[in-house]
Amino acid sequence: SLDDEEAGWPEPVAPGGGPEEELERKERQQALERELQALPDHQREILVMREVSGLSYQEIGELLSLDLGTVKSRLARARLALKKRLVADGNFFVQSASKPSDETKRR
């Protein structure tokens, strides 16, 4: 309400998340941004083009003058490099691809 805003009360948190979840989300975002910036330029560029800008493989290939297969392989290497950095940094939100989840075990 207007009275709450004037009193300096914090904005309500989105449904399903409390202050701890919001803090965790912010920490994860900061870790992701930090590790993304630490990647070599060519890896960061292709990841940002695909994951942030939402460009297709074809569009990335045209912009970088690369074959489709090269785009895919470079993107895979960039994703792996980012994942390794996040795991090495101790960011718990990266799951190991080698361990099947409970959902996969039930199939």
Backbone torsions as a table, in degrees:
resi	resn	phi	psi	omega
1	SER	NA	170.2	-179.6
2	LEU	-63.3	-39.5	178.3
3	ASP	-61.8	-40.1	178.4
4	ASP	-63.2	-42.1	179.9
5	GLU	-63.7	-41.7	-179.6
6	GLU	-68.2	-30.5	180.0
7	ALA	-78.7	-7.9	178.7
8	GLY	85.0	20.5	178.1
9	TRP	-70.0	143.9	179.0
10	PRO	-68.3	155.3	175.6
11	GLU	-62.5	145.7	175.9
12	PRO	-63.9	147.4	179.3
13	VAL	-81.8	147.6	179.8
14	ALA	-56.1	147.5	179.6
15	PRO	-54.7	141.7	177.0
16	GLY	86.6	1.0	-179.8
17	GLY	-144.7	134.3	176.9
18	GLY	-101.7	-172.2	-179.6
19	PRO	-59.3	-35.9	-179.9
20	GLU	-65.4	-42.3	179.9
21	GLU	-65.6	-38.4	178.9
22	GLU	-65.6	-42.8	177.9
23	LEU	-62.5	-44.0	179.0
24	GLU	-61.7	-42.4	179.0
25	ARG	-61.3	-43.6	179.8
26	LYS	-65.0	-40.5	178.9
27	GLU	-64.2	-40.9	178.0
28	ARG	-64.0	-42.8	179.6
29	GLN	-61.9	-43.6	179.0
30	GLN	-63.7	-41.7	178.8
31	ALA	-63.8	-43.0	179.4
32	LEU	-62.2	-46.7	179.5
33	GLU	-63.0	-41.4	-179.9
34	ARG	-62.8	-46.4	-178.1
35	GLU	-71.9	-32.6	176.0
36	LEU	-64.2	-42.6	178.9
37	GLN	-65.8	-25.9	-178.9
38	ALA	-79.6	-13.2	178.7
39	LEU	-69.4	155.0	172.6
40	PRO	-59.0	150.5	-176.0
41	ASP	-51.1	-45.1	-175.5
42	HIS	-65.9	-32.5	178.2
43	GLN	-76.1	-43.5	179.1
44	ARG	-61.7	-43.2	-178.0
45	GLU	-58.7	-48.7	-176.1
46	ILE	-70.0	-35.2	176.6
47	LEU	-65.4	-44.5	180.0
48	VAL	-64.6	-41.2	179.7
49	MET	-59.5	-41.7	-176.8
50	ARG	-82.7	-53.1	-169.9
51	GLU	-85.4	-29.6	-178.9
52	VAL	-97.8	-50.3	-178.2
53	SER	-80.9	-18.9	177.3
54	GLY	74.5	23.3	179.6
55	LEU	-72.0	149.2	176.9
56	SER	-76.8	165.0	176.2
57	TYR	-58.3	-41.5	179.9
58	GLN	-59.9	-46.9	-179.4
59	GLU	-63.5	-41.2	178.4
60	ILE	-62.9	-44.3	178.6
61	GLY	-58.5	-42.4	179.4
62	GLU	-66.2	-43.8	-178.9
63	LEU	-66.5	-35.3	-177.5
64	LEU	-100.8	2.7	-177.9
65	SER	56.0	50.9	-179.5
66	LEU	-124.3	150.8	172.9
67	ASP	-68.6	157.0	-179.5
68	LEU	-57.9	-43.4	179.2
69	GLY	-62.5	-37.2	178.7
70	THR	-67.4	-40.3	177.2
71	VAL	-59.4	-47.9	-177.9
72	LYS	-63.0	-43.7	-178.2
73	SER	-69.2	-38.9	178.6
74	ARG	-67.7	-37.3	177.9
75	LEU	-66.1	-40.9	178.1
76	ALA	-63.0	-42.8	178.6
77	ARG	-64.6	-40.0	179.9
78	ALA	-65.7	-41.8	178.0
79	ARG	-63.0	-42.9	179.5
80	LEU	-64.0	-42.8	179.5
81	ALA	-62.7	-40.8	178.6
82	LEU	-65.8	-43.4	179.2
83	LYS	-60.7	-44.9	179.7
84	LYS	-60.6	-40.7	179.4
85	ARG	-64.9	-42.0	-179.6
86	LEU	-66.2	-41.6	178.8
87	VAL	-65.8	-44.7	-179.3
88	ALA	-63.3	-30.6	-179.6
89	ASP	-80.2	-4.4	177.6
90	GLY	82.9	20.1	179.1
91	ASN	-78.9	109.9	-172.1
92	PHE	-68.8	-10.8	-175.2
93	PHE	-84.6	-0.5	176.6
94	VAL	-93.7	117.7	-179.6
95	GLN	-88.8	145.7	178.4
96	SER	-74.8	131.1	178.9
97	ALA	-73.9	-16.7	-177.5
98	SER	-81.9	-16.2	179.9
99	LYS	-102.7	116.2	179.5
100	PRO	-68.5	143.4	178.6
101	SER	-75.1	167.4	177.5
102	ASP	-58.8	-37.0	-179.5
103	GLU	-63.0	-41.9	-179.2
104	THR	-69.7	-33.3	-179.2
105	LYS	-66.0	-30.4	-177.1
106	ARG	-76.7	-15.1	-175.7
107	ARG	-76.6	NA	NA
